[in-house]
Amino acid sequence: MSKAIHKALLSKSANKFTHANNLFIGNGVLYLTKSEDDLFKHMVRLVCSQQLSLKAANTIWSKIIHQIQYDKLSLADICNKGYEESLRKCGLSGNKVKALQGLKLAFDRGDISKEVIIKSSHAQILEIICKLWGFGPWSGDMVAMFYCGLPDVWSNGDLILNKGIEKLTEKETTTSEQFLAHFSPFKSFLALHIWKGKNTGLL
């Protein structure tokens, strides 16, 4: 699947978007790997990642794992009310703690579940997740892309993607809207290439 999509991206960019084509060639075949975490854990990690670097998010996540092991709790337990101080010690802000507690309640009530999410479209996922306090379109996009593996997701709320597509469209003398439309239905893979390109210096 990923190899076929890579060929499609090369074909779509050849003789039309030279800089994008060079990026795809330089990165090689990229794979959209779905998270092995359960949905609750995946979304807790999203909260840790919001507006932080990958390094900072991983540090907070490591502290949470250490804390639940130390307190002999589950991840769900520490997201209940009464454990605010434990979460704050891990580096989470008050708003992120509130978001995690709301997430736990939403799962308990059945407002969100794996069974519903995996059967939903990108638009439906956004609708479900954006109803949760502290979760916005970026979180919904990340669930759609990395939990459900949807191939045509683009996140307007992602700073790196915004900078990457701005740089590409300036070179290609086109608009972001036209550029994204051209690479549909594989916008998730375009995002993967931009993220990797920014990390490796290709973009």
HELIX and SHEET records of a PDB file:
HELIX    1   1 SER A    2  SER A   13  1                                  12    
HELIX    2   2 THR A   18  ASN A   27  1                                  10    
HELIX    3   3 LEU A   39  SER A   49  1                                  11    
HELIX    4   4 LEU A   54  ASP A   71  1                                  18    
HELIX    5   5 LEU A   75  ILE A   78  1                                   4    
HELIX    6   6 GLU A   84  LYS A   89  1                                   6    
HELIX    7   7 GLY A   94  ARG A  109  1                                  16    
HELIX    8   8 LYS A  114  ILE A  117  1                                   4    
HELIX    9   9 HIS A  122  ILE A  129  1                                   8    
HELIX   10  10 PRO A  137  PHE A  146  1                                  10    
HELIX   11  11 LEU A  159  GLU A  172  1                                  14    
HELIX   12  12 SER A  176  PHE A  183  1                                   8    
HELIX   13  13 LYS A  187  THR A  200  1                                  14    
END                                                                             
